[in-house]
Amino acid sequence: MLSKLLKYTSKGLYCPQADLFIDPSGKTEKAVITHAHSDHARRGSKYYLAHPVTAALMKHRLGSSINVQELEYNKKLTVNGIKNFASSCRTCTRFCSNST
């Protein structure tokens, strides 16, 4: 599953179908942040997706002007046709579940 849905890159885990990075190591267009530790939540991405508690901590650490969409655990979201895109730090590899 990982090879079809997620790719390891120099910036971290990348989901090509959703066109986003999970906990990127540098600046990206779109970033899913699993938790607010500094090695996961970093400055520089244009858009962020995170749990509301993580989002609040990110705004405190990175500044209130960051563009972050909040998503509760176990809630579903469709991203670029990827269904069941879930925000859960326990299931990183399930962020990009199947598109059927």
GULOVO-521182 format. One line per field, with one value per atom (N, C-alpha, C, O): residue in three letters; x, z, y; atom name; residue number from 1. Coordinates in steps of 0.2 Angstrom, whole numbers, always signed. Each point is the difference from the previous one (the first is absolute). Layout:
rest	(ala ...) .
u	(X ...) .
w	(Z ...) .
v	(Y ...) .
atom	(CA ...) .
nr	(NUM ...) .
This chain:
rest	(met met met met leu leu leu leu ser ser ser ser lys lys lys lys leu leu leu leu leu leu leu leu lys lys lys lys tyr tyr tyr tyr thr thr thr thr ser ser ser ser lys lys lys lys gly gly gly gly leu leu leu leu tyr tyr tyr tyr cys cys cys cys pro pro pro pro gln gln gln gln ala ala ala ala asp asp asp asp leu leu leu leu phe phe phe phe ile ile ile ile asp asp asp asp pro pro pro pro ser ser ser ser gly gly gly gly lys lys lys lys thr thr thr thr glu glu glu glu lys lys lys lys ala ala ala ala val val val val ile ile ile ile thr thr thr thr his his his his ala ala ala ala his his his his ser ser ser ser asp asp asp asp his his his his ala ala ala ala arg arg arg arg arg arg arg arg gly gly gly gly ser ser ser ser lys lys lys lys tyr tyr tyr tyr tyr tyr tyr tyr leu leu leu leu ala ala ala ala his his his his pro pro pro pro val val val val thr thr thr thr ala ala ala ala ala ala ala ala leu leu leu leu met met met met lys lys lys lys his his his his arg arg arg arg leu leu leu leu gly gly gly gly ser ser ser ser ser ser ser ser ile ile ile ile asn asn asn asn val val val val gln gln gln gln glu glu glu glu leu leu leu leu glu glu glu glu tyr tyr tyr tyr asn asn asn asn lys lys lys lys lys lys lys lys leu leu leu leu thr thr thr thr val val val val asn asn asn asn gly gly gly gly ile ile ile ile lys lys lys lys asn asn asn asn phe phe phe phe ala ala ala ala ser ser ser ser ser ser ser ser cys cys cys cys arg arg arg arg thr thr thr thr cys cys cys cys thr thr thr thr arg arg arg arg phe phe phe phe cys cys cys cys ser ser ser ser asn asn asn asn ser ser ser ser thr thr thr thr) .
u	(+4 -4 +4 -1 +7 +4 +2 +1 +2 +3 -5 +2 -9 -5 -2 -2 +1 -3 +5 -1 +6 +5 +7 +2 +2 +7 +4 -1 +7 +5 +4 +2 -2 +4 +5 +0 +4 +4 -3 +2 -9 -4 -4 -4 +4 -4 -5 +1 -6 -5 -4 -3 +2 -4 -6 +1 -7 -5 -2 -3 +5 +0 -8 -1 -3 -7 -3 -4 +5 -3 +5 -2 +8 +5 +1 +0 +2 +2 +5 +1 +3 +5 -3 -4 +6 -1 +6 +5 -6 +5 +7 +5 -6 +6 +6 -1 +7 +6 +2 +5 -9 +1 -6 -5 +6 -6 -3 +3 -10 -4 -6 -2 -1 -7 -5 -3 +2 -5 +3 +4 -5 +3 -6 -4 +4 -4 +5 +5 -7 +4 -3 -6 +10 -3 +0 -4 +9 +0 +5 +4 -4 +3 +7 +3 +0 +8 +3 -2 +8 +3 +3 +2 -1 +3 -6 +1 -7 -6 -3 -2 +0 -3 +5 +3 -1 +5 -3 -5 +8 -2 +2 +4 -8 +1 -5 +0 -4 -5 -5 -2 -1 -6 -6 -4 +2 -6 +2 +4 -8 +1 -7 -5 +5 -6 +3 +5 -9 +2 -6 -6 +6 -5 -1 +5 -10 -1 +5 +2 -1 +5 +7 +4 -2 +6 +0 +5 -10 -1 +1 +4 -7 +1 +7 +3 +1 +7 +4 +5 -7 +4 -1 +5 -11 -1 +4 +3 -2 +4 +7 +4 -2 +8 +2 +5 -10 +2 -3 +2 -7 -3 -7 -2 -3 -7 -2 -6 +11 -2 +1 -2 +4 +1 -7 -5 +5 -6 -1 +3 -7 -1 -7 -4 +2 -7 +0 +5 -10 +0 -5 -5 +8 -4 +0 +5 -11 +0 +2 +0 +3 +1 -6 -5 +7 -5 -6 -5 +6 -4 +3 +6 -11 +2 +0 -3 +8 +1 +2 +4 -7 +3 +5 -2 +7 +6 +2 +2 -3 +1 -2 +3 -9 -3 +2 -3 +7 +2 -6 +0 -3 -6 +3 +5 -8 +2 +7 +4 -2 +6 -1 -4 +7 -1 +6 +5 -7 +5 +1 -4 +9 +2 +7 +3 +1 +7 +1 +6 -10 +1 -1 +3 -5 -1 +3 -4 +10 +3 -1 -1 +2 +0 -7 -1 -4 -7 -3 -5 +10 -3 -2 -5 +8 -2 -2 +3 -9 -3 -2 +1 -5 -1 -5 -4 +4 -5 -6 -4 +2 -6 -5 -6) .
w	(+0 +0 +0 -4 +8 +0 -6 -2 -2 -7 -5 -4 +5 -5 +2 -4 +11 +2 +3 +0 +3 +3 -3 -1 +0 -2 +5 +2 -1 +4 -4 -6 +8 -4 +5 +6 -9 +4 +5 +5 -7 +5 +4 +5 -5 +4 -4 -6 +10 -3 -5 +2 -8 -5 -3 -1 +1 -3 -7 +0 -5 -7 -2 -3 +5 -2 +3 -3 +10 +3 -1 +2 -4 -1 +6 +1 +4 +7 +3 -2 +7 +4 +7 +3 +0 +7 +4 -1 +6 +4 -4 +2 -7 -4 +4 +5 -8 +4 -3 +3 -7 -3 -3 +1 -5 -2 -6 -4 +4 -5 -1 +4 -9 -2 +6 +3 -2 +4 +5 -2 +8 +5 +5 +3 -1 +5 +6 -1 +6 +6 +6 +2 +0 +4 +7 +4 -2 +7 +0 -5 +10 +0 +2 +1 +0 +1 -5 -6 +8 -5 -6 -5 +6 -6 -5 -5 +7 -4 -3 -6 +11 -2 -1 +4 -11 -1 -4 -4 +4 -4 -7 -2 -2 -7 -5 -6 +8 -4 -2 +5 -11 -1 +3 +3 -3 +3 +5 -1 +7 +5 +1 +0 +2 +2 +7 +0 +5 +6 +5 -1 +6 +5 +4 +0 +2 +3 +6 +1 +3 +5 -3 +3 -8 -3 -3 +0 -4 -3 +5 -2 +8 +5 +2 +1 +0 +2 -6 +2 -8 -5 -1 -1 +2 +0 +5 -1 +7 +5 -2 +2 -4 -2 -6 -1 -5 -6 -2 -5 +9 -1 -2 -4 +6 -1 -8 -1 -3 -7 -4 -6 +8 -4 -2 +3 -9 -3 +1 -3 +9 +2 +0 +3 -6 +0 +6 +0 +4 +5 -1 -4 +6 -1 +6 +2 +1 +6 -2 -6 +11 -1 -3 +2 -6 -3 -4 -2 +0 -4 -7 -1 -4 -7 -4 +1 -6 -5 -6 -1 -5 -6 -3 +0 -2 -2 -7 -1 -4 -7 -2 -3 +5 -2 +5 -1 +5 +5 +6 +4 -4 +5 +7 +0 +5 +7 +2 +3 -5 +2 +7 +1 +4 +7 +4 -2 +6 +4 +7 +5 -5 +6 +0 -4 +9 +1 +1 -1 +3 +1 -7 +0 -5 -6 -6 -5 +5 -5 -7 -5 +5 -7 -3 -5 +9 -2 -2 -2 +2 -2 -7 -2 -2 -7 -1 -3 +6 -1 -8 -4 +3 -8 -2 +4 -10 -3 -3 -4 +6 -2 +5 -1) .
v	(-6 +6 +6 +5 -5 +7 +1 +6 -10 +1 +3 +4 -5 +2 +7 +4 -3 +6 +5 +6 -8 +5 -1 -6 +11 -1 +4 +5 -8 +3 +5 -2 +8 +5 +4 -1 +5 +4 +5 +2 +0 +4 -4 +3 -10 -4 -4 -1 -2 -4 +5 +5 -8 +4 -5 -5 +8 -3 +3 +5 -8 +3 +1 +5 -10 +1 +6 +4 -3 +6 +6 +6 -7 +6 +3 +7 -10 +3 -5 -5 +9 -4 -1 +4 -9 -1 +1 -3 +8 +2 +2 -3 +7 +2 +2 +4 -5 +3 +7 +3 +0 +6 +3 -2 +8 +3 -4 -3 +3 -3 +4 +4 -6 +3 -2 +5 -11 -3 -5 -4 +5 -5 -2 +4 -11 -2 -1 -3 +6 +0 -5 +1 -6 -5 +2 -2 +6 +3 +6 +1 +3 +6 +1 +5 -11 +0 +4 -1 +4 +4 -4 +3 -10 -4 -2 -3 +5 -1 +6 +1 +4 +6 +5 +3 -1 +5 +5 +0 +6 +6 -1 -5 +8 +1 -4 +2 -6 -3 +5 +4 -4 +5 -2 +4 -11 -2 -6 -4 +4 -5 -4 +3 -9 -4 -3 -4 +5 -3 -1 +4 -8 +0 +7 +3 -1 +6 +2 +5 -10 +1 +1 +5 -9 +2 +6 +4 -2 +7 +5 +5 -5 +5 +1 +5 -11 +0 +3 +4 -6 +3 +7 +4 -1 +7 +4 +5 -8 +3 +0 +5 -11 -1 +4 +3 -4 +3 +7 +3 -1 +6 -1 -5 +9 +0 +1 -2 +4 +1 -6 +1 -6 -6 -3 +1 -4 -2 -7 -5 +3 -7 -2 +4 -9 -3 -5 -4 +4 -5 -6 +1 -7 -6 -4 -2 +0 -4 -7 -2 -2 -7 -3 +1 -6 -5 +4 -4 +10 +3 -1 -1 +1 -1 +6 +5 -5 +5 -2 -5 +7 -2 +6 +6 -9 +5 -3 -5 +9 -1 -7 -4 +2 -6 -6 -5 +6 -5 +0 +5 -10 +0 -3 -3 +5 -3 +3 -4 +10 +3 +2 +5 -8 +1 +3 -1 +5 +3 -4 +1 -5 -4 -2 -3 +5 -1 -7 -2 -2 -7 -4 -6 +9 -4 +4 +2 +0 +4 -3 +4 -10 -3 -1 -2 +4 -1 +7 +1 +4 +7 +0 +3 -7 -1 -7 -4 +3 -7 +0 +4 -9 -1 +5 +3 -2 +5 -3 +3 -9 -3 -1 -2) .
atom	(N CA C O N CA C O N CA C O N CA C O N CA C O N CA C O N CA C O N CA C O N CA C O N CA C O N CA C O N CA C O N CA C O N CA C O N CA C O N CA C O N CA C O N CA C O N CA C O N CA C O N CA C O N CA C O N CA C O N CA C O N CA C O N CA C O N CA C O N CA C O N CA C O N CA C O N CA C O N CA C O N CA C O N CA C O N CA C O N CA C O N CA C O N CA C O N CA C O N CA C O N CA C O N CA C O N CA C O N CA C O N CA C O N CA C O N CA C O N CA C O N CA C O N CA C O N CA C O N CA C O N CA C O N CA C O N CA C O N CA C O N CA C O N CA C O N CA C O N CA C O N CA C O N CA C O N CA C O N CA C O N CA C O N CA C O N CA C O N CA C O N CA C O N CA C O N CA C O N CA C O N CA C O N CA C O N CA C O N CA C O N CA C O N CA C O N CA C O N CA C O N CA C O N CA C O N CA C O N CA C O N CA C O N CA C O N CA C O N CA C O N CA C O N CA C O N CA C O N CA C O N CA C O N CA C O N CA C O N CA C O N CA C O N CA C O N CA C O N CA C O) .
nr	(1 1 1 1 2 2 2 2 3 3 3 3 4 4 4 4 5 5 5 5 6 6 6 6 7 7 7 7 8 8 8 8 9 9 9 9 10 10 10 10 11 11 11 11 12 12 12 12 13 13 13 13 14 14 14 14 15 15 15 15 16 16 16 16 17 17 17 17 18 18 18 18 19 19 19 19 20 20 20 20 21 21 21 21 22 22 22 22 23 23 23 23 24 24 24 24 25 25 25 25 26 26 26 26 27 27 27 27 28 28 28 28 29 29 29 29 30 30 30 30 31 31 31 31 32 32 32 32 33 33 33 33 34 34 34 34 35 35 35 35 36 36 36 36 37 37 37 37 38 38 38 38 39 39 39 39 40 40 40 40 41 41 41 41 42 42 42 42 43 43 43 43 44 44 44 44 45 45 45 45 46 46 46 46 47 47 47 47 48 48 48 48 49 49 49 49 50 50 50 50 51 51 51 51 52 52 52 52 53 53 53 53 54 54 54 54 55 55 55 55 56 56 56 56 57 57 57 57 58 58 58 58 59 59 59 59 60 60 60 60 61 61 61 61 62 62 62 62 63 63 63 63 64 64 64 64 65 65 65 65 66 66 66 66 67 67 67 67 68 68 68 68 69 69 69 69 70 70 70 70 71 71 71 71 72 72 72 72 73 73 73 73 74 74 74 74 75 75 75 75 76 76 76 76 77 77 77 77 78 78 78 78 79 79 79 79 80 80 80 80 81 81 81 81 82 82 82 82 83 83 83 83 84 84 84 84 85 85 85 85 86 86 86 86 87 87 87 87 88 88 88 88 89 89 89 89 90 90 90 90 91 91 91 91 92 92 92 92 93 93 93 93 94 94 94 94 95 95 95 95 96 96 96 96 97 97 97 97 98 98 98 98 99 99 99 99 100 100 100 100) .
